[in-house]
Every structure is written in C-alpha cells, then in structure tokens.
Amino acid sequence: MMPTYKKDDTIHKAWLYRVLEAIASDSYLPTVLYFKGGTCASMLGWLDRFSVDLDFDYSGPLNDIEKTRNALTTIFIDLGLSVKDSSKNGIQYFLKYEDSKNIGRNTLKIDASFPLFKSSQYTPQRFMDIDRVFICQTKETMFAHKLCALMDRFEKTGHIAGRDLYDIHHFFMYRYLYDTNIIYERMHLSKKDFFEKLILFIEKNVTDQVITEDLSSLIEPAKFKVLRKVLKREVVQLLKDALIE
C-alpha cells in the first residue's frame, strides 16, 4: 500500500486509485498502457514514498494513439474529472479534481511515453489495493530507467527531481538489480562510463534545495530529516561502489 503522510495525500491517493481502477477495468487500455514509475513501485511495495502521478509506457501502434486518448477521455468524464491541460499529439493529461477546501493538491498528471525502449521488460502484477492487474515494468527495468532519469530529465527540461535521487538510493540500499542494456540503449554509454558521468552530474548539480523542494512532502518527516543530510553523499558512494563490482 502506498504510504501517505498528510490529509491532502489521502485525498490525492484516493483519486489515483480511482483512475487506475477505471483504466484497469477498461477492455482496451490495459493492453496498451504498461504501468511504471513511482506510484507503480510504491503500490507494489518496491518503494516507501508517496507518489503523485500516473506514468505508463504506451505499447500500441502510433495510429492507435487517438483511440487511447478517446478511451481515457471517456474515463475522465465518467469520473467527473476536468482536463486542465493535455498534449495535442501525445498521451499526457493534467486533471483537476474537486477539493472542497481548495487547499493542497488538486491536480493529477497522467503520462504515457512512447516508443518503447527495446530493452525494457514487463510482467503482469496484481495490485491488491484495487484488486486489478496491470502489465508493469520489471524491477530491473524500473531501476535502470530511474538511474537514467536523474540526468536525462535535466537534459530535456533543465529540472532535477529530488525523488529520482531518493529512488536510486532506495533501490541500491535494498540491493535491487538494474538492467545495463537499458542504460546503454537510453544513454548510449556503458555502465562504467554512465556511472562516472552520473557521479559528476550529482556532485555538481544536486543541491540541498533540490532535495528539499521535491522530496520533503513525499517521505515521512523524521526520515527526511535524516536523509536530507546524507542522501547525495550516499548515492555518490553507492555508484562508486557499483563501479568496482
């Protein structure tokens, strides 16, 4: 079960689950939307933080994207969600749900990436919280993509997500494996060259402010207080240790 730490989180989580259950219950969408990301990992017990978005890989043909968008739009209407913004050509939505007090979170992001990376692996998983099955990235695939995401996100958007650093730390500390084929396909670097580049990137660009702004609301406060001081240093050391394995 995905943890929550604030009342606003509980409301947002309820909407995440409501949308997920509707997608999983559709006759078409689960065949083309493969679940991934922080919410997926948290719901499967692979990660211990709160997550606010729904992320998928789109596995269908490009000429069926409109069919997928139409099916999702029908779900949003049925659930009473309003679309604040959406991609004109891709599969990305910012959905607004009603908040009686108009405070805290009230926007849910859904994103589906395409085309698929050839190295990514998937397997069906049952999500007990909603009693539904999704095809999901494997743990090894998810960890490899998370390693790439920290630097890749910055190169594409100029933004660094503290949650990426936290997830890398968590996956290393729990001794998860990662698929180096994905690293090579996505970053065009060997494991050694990529890890060396990632270490330099973290040392130069990840600041206490980056970690605090993105991560403080996603993990338990006492744990954040401890990790905030050591997260960057420990991830760098874990990467260095992985280089000599």
C-alpha positions in Angstrom: 0.0 0.0 0.0 1.4 3.4 -0.9 2.1 5.4 2.2 0.6 8.8 2.9 1.8 11.4 5.4 -0.8 14.2 5.1 -4.6 14.5 4.7 -4.1 16.0 1.3 -2.1 12.9 0.3 -5.0 10.7 1.3 -7.4 12.6 -1.0 -4.9 12.5 -3.9 -4.2 8.8 -3.3 -8.0 8.1 -3.5 -8.1 9.8 -6.9 -5.0 8.0 -8.1 -6.6 4.7 -7.2 -10.0 5.6 -8.7 -8.4 6.5 -12.1 -6.2 3.4 -12.0 -9.1 1.1 -11.3 -11.1 2.6 -14.2 -8.1 2.2 -16.6 -7.5 -1.4 -15.5 -11.2 -2.3 -15.8 -11.4 -1.0 -19.4 -11.4 -3.7 -22.2 -8.7 -1.9 -24.3 -6.5 0.4 -22.2 -4.6 -2.3 -20.2 -3.4 -3.9 -23.4 -1.5 -0.7 -24.5 -0.7 1.1 -21.2 2.0 -0.6 -19.2 2.3 0.8 -15.7 5.6 2.2 -14.4 7.1 4.9 -12.2 6.9 5.9 -8.5 3.2 5.2 -8.0 3.6 1.7 -9.5 6.7 1.0 -7.4 5.0 2.3 -4.2 1.8 0.2 -4.8 3.9 -2.9 -5.3 5.9 -2.3 -2.1 9.1 -1.7 -4.0 9.3 1.9 -2.8 8.4 3.6 0.5 7.4 7.1 -0.6 4.3 8.9 -1.7 3.9 9.5 -5.4 1.5 11.9 -7.1 1.5 10.9 -10.8 0.4 8.0 -13.0 3.1 7.0 -15.5 2.8 4.4 -18.3 4.6 3.2 -21.3 2.4 3.1 -24.4 2.8 -0.2 -26.3 0.3 0.2 -29.0 0.7 1.3 -32.7 1.2 5.0 -33.2 -2.0 5.1 -35.3 -4.0 4.0 -32.3 -2.9 6.9 -30.1 -6.2 8.7 -30.8 -8.1 5.6 -29.8 -6.2 5.5 -26.5 -6.8 9.2 -25.9 -10.6 8.8 -26.6 -10.8 5.9 -24.1 -9.0 7.9 -21.4 -11.2 11.0 -22.0 -14.3 8.8 -21.5 -13.0 7.7 -18.2 -12.2 11.2 -17.1 -15.7 12.4 -17.9 -17.3 9.4 -16.2 -15.2 10.1 -13.0 -16.1 13.9 -13.1 -12.5 15.0 -13.7 -11.8 18.1 -15.7 -8.8 18.4 -18.1 -6.7 21.4 -17.2 -4.2 20.8 -19.9 -3.2 18.0 -22.3 -0.7 17.1 -25.0 -2.1 17.7 -28.5 -0.2 14.8 -30.1 0.9 12.6 -27.2 -0.7 11.0 -24.2 -0.4 13.4 -21.3 -3.1 15.0 -19.1 -3.3 17.3 -16.2 -6.6 16.5 -14.5 -8.3 18.6 -11.8 -10.5 17.0 -9.1 -12.7 18.8 -6.7 -11.2 19.9 -3.4 -13.9 21.2 -1.0 -11.5 23.4 0.8 -9.4 24.5 -2.2 -6.2 23.8 -0.5 -3.4 21.4 -1.1 -3.1 19.2 -4.3 -6.0 19.0 -6.6 -4.2 18.1 -9.9 -3.3 14.6 -11.1 -0.9 14.1 -14.0 -1.2 11.1 -16.4 1.6 10.5 -18.8 2.3 7.7 -21.3 5.7 7.5 -23.0 6.4 6.1 -26.5 8.0 4.5 -28.4 9.1 1.7 -26.0 12.7 1.0 -25.3 13.6 -2.3 -26.8 15.4 -3.4 -23.7 12.5 -2.8 -21.3 11.0 -5.8 -19.8 7.4 -6.2 -18.5 5.4 -8.6 -16.4 1.8 -8.7 -15.1 1.4 -7.6 -11.5 -1.7 -7.7 -9.3 -2.3 -4.5 -7.3 -4.1 -5.6 -4.1 -5.2 -2.1 -3.2 -7.6 -2.0 -6.2 -7.7 -5.8 -7.0 -6.7 -5.2 -10.6 -3.8 -6.5 -12.8 -1.5 -4.3 -14.9 1.4 -5.2 -17.1 4.3 -3.4 -15.4 8.0 -2.7 -15.9 10.0 -5.3 -14.0 12.0 -4.1 -11.0 15.3 -4.4 -13.0 13.8 -2.3 -15.8 12.4 0.3 -13.4 15.7 0.7 -11.6 17.7 1.2 -14.8 15.3 3.8 -16.1 15.4 5.6 -12.7 19.2 5.7 -12.9 18.9 7.4 -16.3 16.0 9.7 -15.3 18.0 11.9 -13.0 20.3 13.2 -15.7 18.0 12.7 -18.6 15.3 14.8 -17.0 17.7 17.7 -16.6 19.0 17.5 -20.2 15.4 17.6 -21.5 13.8 20.1 -19.1 16.5 21.7 -17.1 14.9 20.3 -13.9 16.3 17.9 -11.3 13.9 15.8 -9.3 15.0 15.0 -5.8 12.7 12.0 -5.9 14.9 10.5 -8.6 17.9 10.6 -6.3 15.8 9.2 -3.4 14.6 6.3 -5.5 18.1 5.5 -6.7 19.2 5.4 -3.1 16.3 3.2 -2.0 16.8 0.7 -4.9 20.5 0.4 -4.2 20.0 0.0 -0.4 17.5 -2.8 -1.0 20.0 -4.4 -3.4 17.7 -4.3 -6.4 19.3 -5.2 -9.7 19.4 -3.0 -12.8 19.4 -3.8 -16.5 22.6 -2.4 -18.1 21.1 -3.0 -21.6 18.6 -0.2 -20.8 21.3 2.2 -19.7 23.2 1.6 -22.9 20.1 1.9 -25.1 18.8 5.1 -23.4 22.1 6.9 -22.7 24.4 5.3 -25.3 27.0 4.7 -22.7 28.5 1.6 -21.0 27.7 1.2 -17.3 31.1 2.4 -16.3 31.0 5.5 -18.5 27.5 6.3 -17.5 28.1 5.9 -13.7 31.2 8.0 -13.9 29.2 10.7 -15.7 26.3 10.4 -13.3 28.6 10.8 -10.3 30.0 14.0 -11.7 26.5 15.3 -12.5 25.2 14.7 -9.0 28.2 16.3 -7.3 27.9 19.4 -9.5 24.1 19.9 -9.8 22.2 18.3 -6.9 21.8 20.7 -4.0 20.1 20.7 -0.7 17.5 22.9 -2.1 16.7 20.5 -4.9 16.4 17.6 -2.5 14.2 19.6 -0.1 11.8 21.2 -2.6 10.9 17.9 -4.3 11.2 15.3 -1.6 10.2 16.8 1.7 6.5 16.2 1.1 6.9 12.7 -0.2 8.5 10.8 2.6 8.0 10.6 6.4 9.2 13.8 8.0 11.6 12.1 10.5 13.1 10.0 7.7 13.5 13.1 5.5 15.3 14.9 8.3 17.9 12.2 8.5 18.3 11.5 4.8 18.4 15.1 3.7 21.9 15.4 5.1 23.3 12.2 3.7 21.3 11.4 0.5 23.7 13.0 -2.0 26.8 11.6 -0.4 25.5 8.1 -0.1 24.2 7.9 -3.7 27.6 9.0 -5.0 29.3 6.4 -2.8 26.8 3.7 -3.9 27.5 4.5 -7.5 31.3 4.4 -6.9 31.0 1.0 -5.2 28.9 -0.3 -8.1 31.7 0.6 -10.5 34.0 -1.9 -8.9 31.6 -4.8 -8.7 
